[in-house]
Amino acid sequence: MLNFDQTIRDLYELRFNNDQRSIQYLRYKNSVLADPPSFKRKYAKGEVTVPVVNFTESKELYLATVLPHIITKENRSIIICKSYVPGELQIDVYSVEGKKTGTLYREKSAREFS
Protein backbone atom coordinates (compact mmCIF):
# COMPACT_ATOMS: atom_id res chain seq x y z
CA MET A 1 0.00 0.00 0.00
CA LEU A 2 2.90 2.37 0.69
CA ASN A 3 3.87 2.21 -2.98
CA PHE A 4 0.46 3.44 -4.13
CA ASP A 5 -0.80 6.18 -1.84
CA GLN A 6 0.80 9.28 -0.28
CA THR A 7 -1.71 9.44 2.58
CA ILE A 8 -0.77 5.93 3.66
CA ARG A 9 2.90 6.92 3.48
CA ASP A 10 2.21 9.94 5.68
CA LEU A 11 0.41 7.82 8.25
CA TYR A 12 3.18 5.21 8.16
CA GLU A 13 5.82 7.88 8.84
CA LEU A 14 4.09 8.79 12.12
CA ARG A 15 5.42 5.57 13.63
CA PHE A 16 8.96 6.95 13.46
CA ASN A 17 8.19 9.90 15.80
CA ASN A 18 10.43 12.22 13.76
CA ASP A 19 13.38 9.84 14.25
CA GLN A 20 14.85 9.77 10.77
CA ARG A 21 18.04 8.06 11.88
CA SER A 22 16.60 4.64 12.69
CA ILE A 23 17.43 1.67 10.50
CA GLN A 24 13.73 1.12 9.80
CA TYR A 25 13.26 4.69 8.59
CA LEU A 26 16.38 4.59 6.41
CA ARG A 27 15.18 1.33 4.85
CA TYR A 28 11.76 2.92 4.22
CA LYS A 29 13.38 6.06 2.78
CA ASN A 30 15.69 4.13 0.42
CA SER A 31 13.10 1.63 -0.81
CA VAL A 32 9.62 3.17 -0.66
CA LEU A 33 10.41 6.88 -0.85
CA ALA A 34 12.84 6.36 -3.72
CA ASP A 35 9.83 6.48 -6.08
CA PRO A 36 6.69 8.65 -5.95
CA PRO A 37 3.36 6.91 -5.23
CA SER A 38 2.27 5.12 -8.38
CA PHE A 39 0.56 2.03 -9.78
CA LYS A 40 3.41 1.63 -12.26
CA ARG A 41 4.85 -1.88 -12.36
CA LYS A 42 8.15 -2.14 -10.53
CA TYR A 43 9.32 -5.67 -11.22
CA ALA A 44 7.69 -6.81 -14.46
CA LYS A 45 9.98 -6.25 -17.42
CA GLY A 46 8.65 -5.89 -20.93
CA GLU A 47 5.00 -6.13 -21.91
CA VAL A 48 2.72 -7.94 -19.46
CA THR A 49 -0.22 -9.89 -20.87
CA VAL A 50 -3.18 -10.23 -18.54
CA PRO A 51 -5.42 -13.16 -19.53
CA VAL A 52 -9.12 -12.63 -20.08
CA VAL A 53 -11.11 -14.82 -17.70
CA ASN A 54 -14.81 -15.20 -18.41
CA PHE A 55 -16.37 -15.51 -14.98
CA THR A 56 -19.95 -16.59 -14.50
CA GLU A 57 -22.11 -14.80 -11.99
CA SER A 58 -22.74 -16.72 -8.78
CA LYS A 59 -24.62 -15.39 -5.78
CA GLU A 60 -23.91 -18.57 -3.83
CA LEU A 61 -20.13 -18.96 -4.13
CA TYR A 62 -18.13 -16.43 -2.14
CA LEU A 63 -14.69 -17.98 -2.67
CA ALA A 64 -13.22 -20.01 -5.49
CA THR A 65 -9.54 -20.44 -6.31
CA VAL A 66 -7.01 -22.89 -7.71
CA LEU A 67 -3.49 -22.92 -6.25
CA PRO A 68 -1.31 -22.82 -8.26
CA HIS A 69 -3.60 -21.47 -10.98
CA ILE A 70 -1.92 -23.33 -13.85
CA ILE A 71 -2.72 -27.05 -13.90
CA THR A 72 -0.25 -29.31 -15.69
CA LYS A 73 0.65 -33.00 -15.63
CA GLU A 74 3.84 -32.11 -13.75
CA ASN A 75 2.32 -30.26 -10.80
CA ARG A 76 -0.57 -30.69 -8.41
CA SER A 77 -3.16 -28.03 -7.68
CA ILE A 78 -5.62 -27.51 -4.84
CA ILE A 79 -9.12 -26.31 -5.67
CA ILE A 80 -10.83 -24.37 -2.88
CA CYS A 81 -14.32 -22.93 -2.83
CA LYS A 82 -16.87 -21.87 -0.25
CA SER A 83 -20.61 -21.50 -0.68
CA TYR A 84 -23.31 -19.67 1.26
CA VAL A 85 -25.89 -22.38 0.55
CA PRO A 86 -25.76 -26.14 -0.01
CA GLY A 87 -26.15 -27.41 -3.55
CA GLU A 88 -24.34 -29.09 -6.41
CA LEU A 89 -20.80 -28.10 -7.32
CA GLN A 90 -19.26 -28.94 -10.69
CA ILE A 91 -15.69 -28.03 -11.61
CA ASP A 92 -14.92 -28.16 -15.32
CA VAL A 93 -11.57 -27.76 -17.08
CA TYR A 94 -11.28 -25.64 -20.20
CA SER A 95 -8.46 -25.40 -22.72
CA VAL A 96 -6.72 -22.14 -23.56
CA GLU A 97 -9.02 -21.95 -26.58
CA GLY A 98 -12.08 -22.04 -24.28
CA LYS A 99 -13.20 -25.61 -25.06
CA LYS A 100 -14.36 -27.85 -22.22
CA THR A 101 -11.90 -30.70 -21.83
CA GLY A 102 -13.41 -32.48 -18.86
CA THR A 103 -15.04 -32.38 -15.45
CA LEU A 104 -12.81 -32.60 -12.38
CA TYR A 105 -15.48 -32.71 -9.73
CA ARG A 106 -19.23 -32.96 -9.36
CA GLU A 107 -21.02 -33.52 -6.07
CA LYS A 108 -24.02 -32.42 -4.03
CA SER A 109 -23.28 -31.02 -0.62
CA ALA A 110 -25.36 -30.12 2.41
CA ARG A 111 -22.56 -27.99 3.86
CA GLU A 112 -19.94 -25.54 2.65
CA PHE A 113 -17.78 -26.88 -0.17
CA SER A 114 -14.04 -27.02 0.33
N, C-alpha and C positions, 0 to 999 in steps of 0.2 A: 504494500500500500504506500510506503514511503516514496517509491519511485514514481507514483502517479499523481499525488495530490500535495500541494504546498501547505494546506491547512493541517493535514496529518503530520507533515514534517514539523510544523511549528509546535504542535502539541507534543510530539515526540521529544523535541529539544528541551521541553520543560523539565524532563527527568534529569537533566544534567545540572540544574540549578546554577547556571552561568559558569560552570566549571568546564572550560574548553581545553583543559590540559589532560583530561583523563584519557586512558587508552580507548575506552568505549566511544567517547566523542570523536577522537581522532580517526578511528575506524569508520564511524558514521560520516564524518566530513570527507574522507578520502574515497569512500565508495558511493554513498548515496548523494551527497552534495556535489559530487564531481560533475553531475549532469542535472539540468533543470527538470522539473516534473514533466513527464511525458508518457504517452502510451507507445512510443517508438520501441521496436524490438531491439533488445540489447545483445542477444546471443545468437539469434538465427542469422546465418549468412546467406546471401543470395535471395532468390524469390521463394516465398513460402506458399505452398498450395494447401488451402484448407478444403477438405472434402465436403461435398454436399451430402447431408444425411437427411433423408425423407422420414421424419418422425410422424407417427400417427397419434392422434389425440386420444388421451386416456384420462378419464376423471378418476379412475380407480387406482392406477399405479402411481405411487409417489416417489419411487426410486427404481431405477433399472440401469445396470452397468455391467460391462464385461472387462475383466482385468487379467492380463493385458488385453487391449482392445483389438489386437490383430490375432486371429486364430490361424495357426498353421499346424502341419503335421508334427513339426519339431517341438512346439511348446504346448503347454497346457494353459487353459484359461478358466477363470471362475466367473460364473454368471450369478449376479445378485439382483434380486428385485423384491420390493415390498409393496403390498396392496392394502388399501383401506377396507376392502370388502372381500369375502371369499368368492371363489369362482374358478373358472378354467384358465390356465395359463398355457400358452403355446409359444415356444421359441423356435423361430425359423432362421435358417442361414441363407444369405443371398450372396451371389457373386458380385464382383466389382461392376459388372454390367447390369446389375439389378435383377438378375434371374434367381428365383428360388431354387436352391440346390438340395434342400432337405429340411427336416424338422429335428431339432435336438431334444426337445422336451415338450411333453403335453400331459397335463394332469389337472384334475379337479382338486381344490383344496378348501377346507373349512376354516383355515387360519391364514395368517400372513404367509406369503411365499418367501422362500429364501434359499 
